[in-house]
Amino acid sequence: MIDSDYALRFTFHVLLTLYVFWFSGDVQAQGLNASTQPAVLRDIGIDQRLNEQVPLDLVFRDETGKLVRLGDYFGEKPVILSLVYYECPMLCTLVLNGLLKSLRALSFDVGKEFNVVTVSFNPGETPTLAAAKKAEYIQHYSRAGAAEGWHFLTGEAGSIKRLAQAVGFRYIYDAKQNQFAHASGIMVLTPQGRLSHYFYGIEYSPRDLRLSLVEASANKIGSPVDQLLLYCYHYDPTTGKYGVIIMNVIRLAGLGTILALGAFMVVMFRRDRKR
């Protein structure tokens, strides 16, 4: 039999999740007035800190309980950062599931072209919880080497607060419901630890995520096709998505037309010469 208090908390979190998912996205994209938001949402959200440096000296514990520096996961590859808490009954699972779905659609491999760092913002959570969560998602991702590239961390309140402030992730603890209220999204950082891209919600376009990783890596990963796409598409920070740059598309179309005409003329000249 389901405990009535648990059922009440679960229902509250479901409703909050749905509201955050739809409403917070509108706030980020449209800049709605904070006075129109419910009180529970006024202190949560994601404020972009594009191109700002995250503190790489912060100390956390990895899933084995070992003390690590955040900087241990930077230096060579871009990093996808997600802030969740492992015992979250709803929204955090949706964030991780959405991230997993996008990662599985990428031809890039976690641990090879980029790393993923998932940090719990609940200081009461333990490496044991982190290890269980890691085992679950590594199993579902099911690619060789992923365990060395996807890290699940826990930490003390001070480190968590500094990291959350650095990336603009605002959340509150609801003592009455014994839960955290928070927004949903992920961030992409450069190998040096600078914030490069934000993606909101619980589903992340694999194409946009791939392009963001290519950009964050300063084009050290990816293919010539990615470079062409980056020329045609521009990252819009207000929506967290890539949109088509019309003028660049027109330029490419014009260049293609010129090349096609040039090739046609060369063929005709050669044909006339033979005659």
Steps between C-alpha positions, in 0.01 A plus 500: 500500500636844402568736786274808475784745581717346229212519252448866584870582457514306174195681362647836601826419323322385184303824484811706574694310234238566236479865594878551504536320170255721314518825694875528562566447131274794419673713761844428356395545139263796538625678812164503678458725801589322824190644665282279278664183631378295796705563815662154486648582158638845570819369658572224250623509143809497283685826440745482214865568576631457147879506463552521876744271674380238746722449808701190415652484850171385656524170686239224471484124549468266205280191496770298680521752786839636385564873539537662158539849359254622242799586284593130480232464232613794288806584295469304176133447413178702516271407789123465532397600852171406664388603848246260652443309821490125497193444715289750310162333441433650159675786318865400543428156359338664197807721453737201513275292276483781245878539511546124459268495200700776330835340583388171347406684179846658468780339304739658752583276797502598866858476623645530151391830346351652817430437868180521704495620861183457705501671840244459777396831653366321809787504756332216690549249217783248510742336254296181539204671337729643234647156426154347459392779266818469297463123462144547374584758234825342385310177447232675292758701303680175424818624329856400578699749707197693623573421865825697472324795340171540692550599863239524777607724787380597846633775722470727797270800505776755442631343179150437369394859565807645326452282195128575478564873527776484238272338240190700600301203630249618764306259717332491841429236760135455595512376859127438508517258207857387579595563138698741287328730255716565196501563125613252236787528256858411418812702417789447261843625606830540318800284594624799701177513704325796339124490454426464131136394455179451699220262409167523682228248577525122504560426132811613315537496123786263406592727209520808725691309766750374242553850357547643850769241575677581174490871581610449861795291384611780265434265206741235627229237467243448229514485122503748208122459489482632858702805396257560215202467736656743746532747214129464424371476857538744786455427871225712655564533877143614570352174374795266551471384139671541165316698234572537131701807396321599181780714355756223541267254330451747214877545470554126488224460244656777290842340527351167395336663199827666395689173530234317300510764224880492498502123465245522217710757315816290535319199353367708208842652426661156492226371270552793261878438499452137402277606214 
